[in-house]
């Protein structure tokens, strides 16, 4: 009989949002304290655990299902062997994808700009909300991620609405602004966290934004680091960005606690 090779199982996503991190820590704490503390205290801790662990799945269950094409793309992203700092957890995911899709449709957007595409889940979700003549211009710096996205878009009905711009996003934005690219109705920023302020400044100071455009910025809760004091390079960058944005007279904004935080920004009339 020939030797059999074990097929690796699916990679379990690590907790990367405040809710998921809280749920994991409360679960671990319940296990550690079981049998060592009073029943009442453990019951309270277990209820807190259940609140945290059940929230994401309940929100997902109450959200419109993703399209089969988006589900296929999520599976392909999960199965890919990532490297160089890329990981499956960078995918926007079902709930945030549906929120972006909802916002694009609600705003009657025709032209969408994405800064940081990864494997294209959010780009495809937004493209699905556009009219057939609509366009998503998706900026991505990693050729491997862009290759996964292209393969997914080729088999999707909305894939032809997506134009990939490969290279550093700031250079792409500068080039588009200099070339007089048509303005965008909706912008989604989910790229290098240290570059967020430069992206926002360029958008606000150029002609790339249409009147009444909306900008959505991802990861603005950054795993809870901005308010817990746990600091990484990304956490410091998001903390600085959030602080500067809150004081920026050019905009109004609201931070929504969905997934790892999504800030919606509306440029104010000048």
Secondary structure by P-SEA (a helix, b strand, c coil): ccbbbbcccccccccccaaaaaaaaaaaaaaaacccccaaaaaaaaaaaaaaaaaaaaaaaacccccaaaaaaaaaaaacccccccccccccccaaaaaaaaaaaaacccbbbbccccccaaaaaaaaaccccbbbbbbbccaaaaaaaaaaaaaccccccbbbbcccaaaaaaaaaaaccccccbbbbbccccaaaaaaaaaaaccccccbbbbbbcccccccccccccccaaaaaaaaaaaaaaacccbbbbbbccccbbbbbbbccc
